Amino acid sequence: MTLAAIEKKLGYQFNHPELLAQALTHSSYAYEHLSSKVKDNEILEFLGDSVVGLILADYLHRNYPQLREGQLSKLKAALVSTSSLSILAKKLWLNREISLGKGEEKNGGRSKKSILAGAFEAVMGAVYLDSNFETARKVLTTLIKKYFKKLPKENFLINNFKSALQEYFNQNKLPPPTYHTVTETGPEHEKTFTVEVRSGNQALARAKGSSKKSAEQKAAQKALKKLWQNKLQVFSQEAFFIEQDQKEETD
């Protein structure tokens, strides 16, 4: 394994490769090599923390304009979590290349999420210093698009789809949506309702439910997905990244 291999996975070649080497130097290693004046990655990690946070905030703002501040905050918090960044670090093979002290090595430092997440932030800080913010943004957003696994679990963000649909119409200065019961089937104690949500005379979606209320919520959910062109996606913190096949891991 060489730094060049990490640069290839990162999609960026350093003008000053010593920055990448520093980003991959844990404080435990630097402490054991004080006489060599080895620089650890803590300053780069500090810088990278802000760089990553701003880039991800910008990414979410641009790609999910329909979400509210609280919803965007939830997504950002999940994206910058130690768990998420440590997975990205493994995708870049940082766990293989990071320099650790002997004690940290024995204690399984290469698999510690905090160390890996810190290394990833340090690498992004190094990319920023070696180039500029725009380049760092391109590097990170490329990694996001490559590895994110989007899970359509809208109810993680929205509990009341009718309210969300109403808000969408208000924001776009449209008349409020209306709900119409199309059919009622089944015995009195076990009815199934089919409800259609409309915008004016245009039908947006239909859904079935054991009550009118549940059918309306489901219809509103379907309408939202159509109106937002299926952009309403939720990132599961435990399933962010698409696992690569074994071949990629051993290339």
Buried (B, 14 or more C-beta within 10 A) or exposed (E): EEBEBBBBBBBBEBEEBEBBBBBBBBBBBBEBEEEEEBBBBBBBBEBBBEBBBEBBBBBBEEBBEBBEEEBBEBBBEBBBBBEBBBBBBBBBBBBEBBBBBEEBBEEEBBEBBEBBBBBBBBBBBBBBBBBEEEEBBBBBBEBBEEBBEBBEEBEBBBEEBBEBBBBBBEEEEEEEBEBEEEEEEEEEEEBEBBBBBBBEEEBBBBBBBEEBEBBBBBBBBBBBBEBBEEBBBBBEBEEBBEEEEEEEEEE
